[in-house]
Amino acid sequence: MLTNYKDKYAGFKIYGFCNGYFGRDSYDDKTIIASGKDWIVAMNESDRPEFASFDSEEEMIEMVEAWTKEEEELF
């Protein structure tokens, strides 16, 4: 039983395409609602859940860190 489980990434906002991990048509910003050792569920701007899985926990950590940095607009 997981009585002391704390979701490390719940509430994090991630931006844009996210390297295609959420599918080739997923360009909306998302908010992470759940994560595990090597997976994430995020809610997109249309309130639809999207799922991403990774080959390792290290890969997930690296990607989430990159995706939480909003890109500056070039105008």
CNS distance restraints for C-alpha pairs under 8 A (distance, minus, plus):
assign (resid   7 and name CA) (resid  34 and name CA) 6.53 0.50 0.50
assign (resid   7 and name CA) (resid  35 and name CA) 6.24 0.50 0.50
assign (resid   7 and name CA) (resid  36 and name CA) 7.50 0.50 0.50
assign (resid   8 and name CA) (resid  35 and name CA) 7.18 0.50 0.50
assign (resid   9 and name CA) (resid  32 and name CA) 6.41 0.50 0.50
assign (resid   9 and name CA) (resid  33 and name CA) 7.70 0.50 0.50
assign (resid   9 and name CA) (resid  34 and name CA) 7.01 0.50 0.50
assign (resid   9 and name CA) (resid  35 and name CA) 6.40 0.50 0.50
assign (resid  10 and name CA) (resid  31 and name CA) 7.67 0.50 0.50
assign (resid  10 and name CA) (resid  32 and name CA) 5.04 0.50 0.50
assign (resid  10 and name CA) (resid  33 and name CA) 4.78 0.50 0.50
assign (resid  10 and name CA) (resid  34 and name CA) 5.37 0.50 0.50
assign (resid  10 and name CA) (resid  35 and name CA) 6.94 0.50 0.50
assign (resid  11 and name CA) (resid  31 and name CA) 5.91 0.50 0.50
assign (resid  11 and name CA) (resid  32 and name CA) 5.41 0.50 0.50
assign (resid  11 and name CA) (resid  33 and name CA) 6.10 0.50 0.50
assign (resid  12 and name CA) (resid  31 and name CA) 5.68 0.50 0.50
assign (resid  12 and name CA) (resid  32 and name CA) 5.45 0.50 0.50
assign (resid  12 and name CA) (resid  68 and name CA) 7.21 0.50 0.50
assign (resid  13 and name CA) (resid  29 and name CA) 7.24 0.50 0.50
assign (resid  13 and name CA) (resid  30 and name CA) 5.80 0.50 0.50
assign (resid  13 and name CA) (resid  31 and name CA) 4.44 0.50 0.50
assign (resid  13 and name CA) (resid  32 and name CA) 6.41 0.50 0.50
assign (resid  13 and name CA) (resid  68 and name CA) 6.05 0.50 0.50
assign (resid  14 and name CA) (resid  18 and name CA) 7.70 0.50 0.50
assign (resid  14 and name CA) (resid  29 and name CA) 5.85 0.50 0.50
assign (resid  14 and name CA) (resid  30 and name CA) 5.30 0.50 0.50
assign (resid  14 and name CA) (resid  31 and name CA) 6.12 0.50 0.50
assign (resid  14 and name CA) (resid  32 and name CA) 7.41 0.50 0.50
assign (resid  14 and name CA) (resid  64 and name CA) 7.32 0.50 0.50
assign (resid  14 and name CA) (resid  67 and name CA) 5.08 0.50 0.50
assign (resid  14 and name CA) (resid  68 and name CA) 4.59 0.50 0.50
assign (resid  14 and name CA) (resid  69 and name CA) 7.49 0.50 0.50
assign (resid  14 and name CA) (resid  70 and name CA) 7.80 0.50 0.50
assign (resid  15 and name CA) (resid  28 and name CA) 7.11 0.50 0.50
assign (resid  15 and name CA) (resid  29 and name CA) 4.39 0.50 0.50
assign (resid  15 and name CA) (resid  30 and name CA) 6.35 0.50 0.50
assign (resid  15 and name CA) (resid  67 and name CA) 5.69 0.50 0.50
assign (resid  15 and name CA) (resid  68 and name CA) 6.28 0.50 0.50
assign (resid  15 and name CA) (resid  69 and name CA) 7.34 0.50 0.50
assign (resid  15 and name CA) (resid  70 and name CA) 6.06 0.50 0.50
assign (resid  16 and name CA) (resid  26 and name CA) 7.58 0.50 0.50
assign (resid  16 and name CA) (resid  27 and name CA) 4.81 0.50 0.50
assign (resid  16 and name CA) (resid  28 and name CA) 5.23 0.50 0.50
assign (resid  16 and name CA) (resid  29 and name CA) 4.87 0.50 0.50
assign (resid  16 and name CA) (resid  30 and name CA) 7.65 0.50 0.50
assign (resid  16 and name CA) (resid  67 and name CA) 7.84 0.50 0.50
assign (resid  17 and name CA) (resid  21 and name CA) 7.90 0.50 0.50
assign (resid  17 and name CA) (resid  22 and name CA) 7.67 0.50 0.50
assign (resid  17 and name CA) (resid  24 and name CA) 7.88 0.50 0.50
assign (resid  17 and name CA) (resid  26 and name CA) 5.81 0.50 0.50
assign (resid  17 and name CA) (resid  27 and name CA) 4.38 0.50 0.50
assign (resid  17 and name CA) (resid  28 and name CA) 6.90 0.50 0.50
assign (resid  17 and name CA) (resid  29 and name CA) 7.79 0.50 0.50
assign (resid  18 and name CA) (resid  22 and name CA) 7.07 0.50 0.50
assign (resid  18 and name CA) (resid  27 and name CA) 7.84 0.50 0.50
assign (resid  18 and name CA) (resid  63 and name CA) 7.88 0.50 0.50
assign (resid  18 and name CA) (resid  67 and name CA) 6.09 0.50 0.50
assign (resid  20 and name CA) (resid  24 and name CA) 5.24 0.50 0.50
assign (resid  20 and name CA) (resid  25 and name CA) 7.95 0.50 0.50
assign (resid  20 and name CA) (resid  26 and name CA) 7.21 0.50 0.50
assign (resid  21 and name CA) (resid  52 and name CA) 5.43 0.50 0.50
assign (resid  21 and name CA) (resid  53 and name CA) 7.27 0.50 0.50
assign (resid  22 and name CA) (resid  26 and name CA) 6.04 0.50 0.50
assign (resid  22 and name CA) (resid  50 and name CA) 6.18 0.50 0.50
assign (resid  22 and name CA) (resid  51 and name CA) 5.86 0.50 0.50
assign (resid  22 and name CA) (resid  52 and name CA) 5.18 0.50 0.50
assign (resid  28 and name CA) (resid  44 and name CA) 6.09 0.50 0.50
assign (resid  28 and name CA) (resid  45 and name CA) 6.16 0.50 0.50
assign (resid  29 and name CA) (resid  44 and name CA) 6.12 0.50 0.50
assign (resid  29 and name CA) (resid  45 and name CA) 6.37 0.50 0.50
assign (resid  30 and name CA) (resid  42 and name CA) 5.79 0.50 0.50
assign (resid  30 and name CA) (resid  43 and name CA) 5.40 0.50 0.50
assign (resid  30 and name CA) (resid  44 and name CA) 4.35 0.50 0.50
assign (resid  30 and name CA) (resid  45 and name CA) 6.30 0.50 0.50
assign (resid  31 and name CA) (resid  42 and name CA) 5.22 0.50 0.50
assign (resid  31 and name CA) (resid  43 and name CA) 5.28 0.50 0.50
assign (resid  31 and name CA) (resid  44 and name CA) 6.56 0.50 0.50
assign (resid  32 and name CA) (resid  40 and name CA) 6.88 0.50 0.50
assign (resid  32 and name CA) (resid  41 and name CA) 5.94 0.50 0.50
assign (resid  32 and name CA) (resid  42 and name CA) 4.02 0.50 0.50
assign (resid  32 and name CA) (resid  43 and name CA) 6.32 0.50 0.50
assign (resid  33 and name CA) (resid  40 and name CA) 7.83 0.50 0.50
assign (resid  33 and name CA) (resid  41 and name CA) 5.81 0.50 0.50
assign (resid  33 and name CA) (resid  42 and name CA) 5.20 0.50 0.50
assign (resid  33 and name CA) (resid  43 and name CA) 6.57 0.50 0.50
assign (resid  34 and name CA) (resid  40 and name CA) 5.88 0.50 0.50
assign (resid  34 and name CA) (resid  41 and name CA) 5.16 0.50 0.50
assign (resid  34 and name CA) (resid  42 and name CA) 6.88 0.50 0.50
assign (resid  35 and name CA) (resid  39 and name CA) 5.58 0.50 0.50
assign (resid  35 and name CA) (resid  40 and name CA) 4.30 0.50 0.50
assign (resid  35 and name CA) (resid  41 and name CA) 6.15 0.50 0.50
assign (resid  36 and name CA) (resid  40 and name CA) 6.51 0.50 0.50
assign (resid  37 and name CA) (resid  56 and name CA) 7.70 0.50 0.50
assign (resid  37 and name CA) (resid  57 and name CA) 5.52 0.50 0.50
assign (resid  38 and name CA) (resid  53 and name CA) 5.89 0.50 0.50
assign (resid  38 and name CA) (resid  54 and name CA) 5.20 0.50 0.50
assign (resid  38 and name CA) (resid  55 and name CA) 6.83 0.50 0.50
assign (resid  38 and name CA) (resid  56 and name CA) 5.58 0.50 0.50
assign (resid  38 and name CA) (resid  57 and name CA) 4.87 0.50 0.50
assign (resid  38 and name CA) (resid  60 and name CA) 6.07 0.50 0.50
assign (resid  39 and name CA) (resid  51 and name CA) 7.39 0.50 0.50
assign (resid  39 and name CA) (resid  52 and name CA) 5.65 0.50 0.50
assign (resid  39 and name CA) (resid  53 and name CA) 4.27 0.50 0.50
assign (resid  39 and name CA) (resid  54 and name CA) 6.05 0.50 0.50
assign (resid  39 and name CA) (resid  60 and name CA) 7.31 0.50 0.50
assign (resid  40 and name CA) (resid  51 and name CA) 5.79 0.50 0.50
assign (resid  40 and name CA) (resid  52 and name CA) 5.25 0.50 0.50
assign (resid  40 and name CA) (resid  53 and name CA) 6.45 0.50 0.50
assign (resid  41 and name CA) (resid  49 and name CA) 6.46 0.50 0.50
assign (resid  41 and name CA) (resid  50 and name CA) 5.60 0.50 0.50
assign (resid  41 and name CA) (resid  51 and name CA) 4.60 0.50 0.50
assign (resid  41 and name CA) (resid  52 and name CA) 6.54 0.50 0.50
assign (resid  42 and name CA) (resid  49 and name CA) 5.50 0.50 0.50
assign (resid  42 and name CA) (resid  50 and name CA) 5.23 0.50 0.50
assign (resid  42 and name CA) (resid  51 and name CA) 6.46 0.50 0.50
assign (resid  43 and name CA) (resid  47 and name CA) 5.53 0.50 0.50
assign (resid  43 and name CA) (resid  48 and name CA) 5.40 0.50 0.50
assign (resid  43 and name CA) (resid  49 and name CA) 4.41 0.50 0.50
assign (resid  43 and name CA) (resid  50 and name CA) 6.13 0.50 0.50
assign (resid  44 and name CA) (resid  48 and name CA) 5.48 0.50 0.50
assign (resid  44 and name CA) (resid  49 and name CA) 6.30 0.50 0.50
assign (resid  44 and name CA) (resid  50 and name CA) 6.97 0.50 0.50
assign (resid  53 and name CA) (resid  60 and name CA) 7.97 0.50 0.50
assign (resid  54 and name CA) (resid  59 and name CA) 6.41 0.50 0.50
assign (resid  54 and name CA) (resid  60 and name CA) 5.90 0.50 0.50
assign (resid  55 and name CA) (resid  59 and name CA) 6.68 0.50 0.50
assign (resid  55 and name CA) (resid  60 and name CA) 7.96 0.50 0.50
assign (resid  56 and name CA) (resid  60 and name CA) 6.50 0.50 0.50
assign (resid  57 and name CA) (resid  61 and name CA) 6.26 0.50 0.50
assign (resid  58 and name CA) (resid  62 and name CA) 6.24 0.50 0.50
assign (resid  59 and name CA) (resid  63 and name CA) 6.16 0.50 0.50
assign (resid  60 and name CA) (resid  64 and name CA) 6.06 0.50 0.50
assign (resid  61 and name CA) (resid  65 and name CA) 6.17 0.50 0.50
assign (resid  62 and name CA) (resid  66 and name CA) 6.40 0.50 0.50
assign (resid  63 and name CA) (resid  67 and name CA) 6.06 0.50 0.50
assign (resid  64 and name CA) (resid  68 and name CA) 6.09 0.50 0.50
assign (resid  65 and name CA) (resid  69 and name CA) 7.15 0.50 0.50
